[in-house]
Amino acid sequence: MSEPLQIDFITAFPGMFEGFLSESIPARAAAAGLVRMRTIDLRDFSSDRRRTVDDRPYGGGPGMLMKPEPWYQAVEAVRTPGARIILTSPSGRRYAQRDAGLFASATHLVMLCGRYEGFDERIKRLATDEISIGDFVLSGGEIPAAAIADSVIRLLPGAIGGGREATESESFGSSGMLESPQYTRPPEFRGMKVPETLVSGNHAETADWRKRQAVDLTARRRPELLAQGGTFAAGYDDLTRESR
Ligand SMILES: C[S@@+](CC[C@H](N)C(=O)[O-])C[C@H]1O[C@@H](n2cnc3c(N)ncnc32)[C@H](O)[C@@H]1O
């Protein structure tokens, strides 16, 4: 078996990762030896008795900024050759499923979780990737780092039931589209019926229905994904043209 993916979260609030590390798919993947995760307390790399990691911004302005010294010491203590150093920031590149695929093929991810008003600009030189999880501002980088790690871990072979097929048929998988609507039992609930094709048990018709639904849903909600067409799996192009 190959070496587990190593993920380090550098944070001033390590307690925020307790639930993430101990529950569900990430915890099971760690138990199965697919991933190894550590939280690293940034304050351990502070040089004063009060374990300070922030300071006032030059030029004034509200709030505090993260100081460079503890970050440089922490990253230099943990990084390995070829590690991806991922700095979380609202001004980073917008995270997408293709990044998850890229990170899943790495050997070591080091996640830098900002706090306060963010990082002194010089800390960004440490990063190989500066990542935003969307156009909104959170109080810290712990939730973005956990979101990124979760999306990466579920791509590791063996992490989720159904294997590669399960992740490739999801939204943004190999078709590059949104996933089609899904149903479970009962076949009718409060007057809402499961589409006839799905209960019929006909696999070919079901596969065709799902493709059409995925194209329709994507055209309505995220037309730009259809315009990016290059990632479509064989057979999706015709369906796309039909639905236009
Ligand atoms: C309050 S935010 C700082 C926001 C910063 N002053 C700005 O306007 O861009 C504190 C930290 O939360 C994290 N963060 C907040 N929103 C984020 C987002 N959308 N994506 C990634 N990280 C985010 C970053 O680590 C950031 O340094």
The ligand as an SDF file (V2000), in Angstrom:
LIG
                    3D

 27 29  0  0  0  0  0  0  0  0999 V2000
  -11.7010   37.5680    8.8460 C   0  0  0  0  0  0  0  0  0  0  0  0
  -10.7640   36.7280    7.6350 S   0  0  0  0  0  0  0  0  0  0  0  0
   -9.7460   38.0100    6.9790 C   0  0  0  0  0  0  0  0  0  0  0  0
  -10.3800   38.7090    5.8300 C   0  0  0  0  0  0  0  0  0  0  0  0
   -9.4760   39.7720    5.1960 C   0  0  0  0  0  0  0  0  0  0  0  0
   -9.3830   40.9170    6.0480 N   0  0  0  0  0  0  0  0  0  0  0  0
  -10.0390   40.2010    3.8500 C   0  0  0  0  0  0  0  0  0  0  0  0
  -10.7720   41.1590    3.7740 O   0  0  0  0  0  0  0  0  0  0  0  0
   -9.7600   39.5050    2.8460 O   0  0  0  0  0  0  0  0  0  0  0  0
   -9.6560   35.7580    8.5860 C   0  0  0  0  0  0  0  0  0  0  0  0
   -9.1410   34.5030    7.8920 C   0  0  0  0  0  0  0  0  0  0  0  0
  -10.2100   33.6370    7.5730 O   0  0  0  0  0  0  0  0  0  0  0  0
   -9.8820   32.8750    6.4290 C   0  0  0  0  0  0  0  0  0  0  0  0
  -10.9630   33.0610    5.4300 N   0  0  0  0  0  0  0  0  0  0  0  0
  -12.0360   33.8560    5.5660 C   0  0  0  0  0  0  0  0  0  0  0  0
  -12.8410   33.7810    4.4950 N   0  0  0  0  0  0  0  0  0  0  0  0
  -12.2780   32.8840    3.6620 C   0  0  0  0  0  0  0  0  0  0  0  0
  -12.6270   32.3720    2.3770 C   0  0  0  0  0  0  0  0  0  0  0  0
  -13.7180   32.7680    1.7270 N   0  0  0  0  0  0  0  0  0  0  0  0
  -11.8220   31.4490    1.8100 N   0  0  0  0  0  0  0  0  0  0  0  0
  -10.6940   31.0420    2.4350 C   0  0  0  0  0  0  0  0  0  0  0  0
  -10.3020   31.5090    3.6520 N   0  0  0  0  0  0  0  0  0  0  0  0
  -11.0740   32.4230    4.2580 C   0  0  0  0  0  0  0  0  0  0  0  0
   -8.5240   33.3390    5.9520 C   0  0  0  0  0  0  0  0  0  0  0  0
   -7.5430   32.4650    6.4740 O   0  0  0  0  0  0  0  0  0  0  0  0
   -8.4150   34.7140    6.5870 C   0  0  0  0  0  0  0  0  0  0  0  0
   -7.0720   35.0960    6.7820 O   0  0  0  0  0  0  0  0  0  0  0  0
  1  2  1  0
  2  3  1  0
  2 10  1  0
  3  4  1  0
  4  5  1  0
  5  6  1  0
  5  7  1  0
  7  8  2  0
  7  9  1  0
 10 11  1  0
 11 12  1  0
 11 26  1  0
 12 13  1  0
 13 14  1  0
 13 24  1  0
 14 15  1  0
 14 23  1  0
 15 16  2  0
 16 17  1  0
 17 18  1  0
 17 23  2  0
 18 19  1  0
 18 20  2  0
 20 21  1  0
 21 22  2  0
 22 23  1  0
 24 25  1  0
 24 26  1  0
 26 27  1  0
M  CHG  2   2   1   9  -1
M  END
$$$$
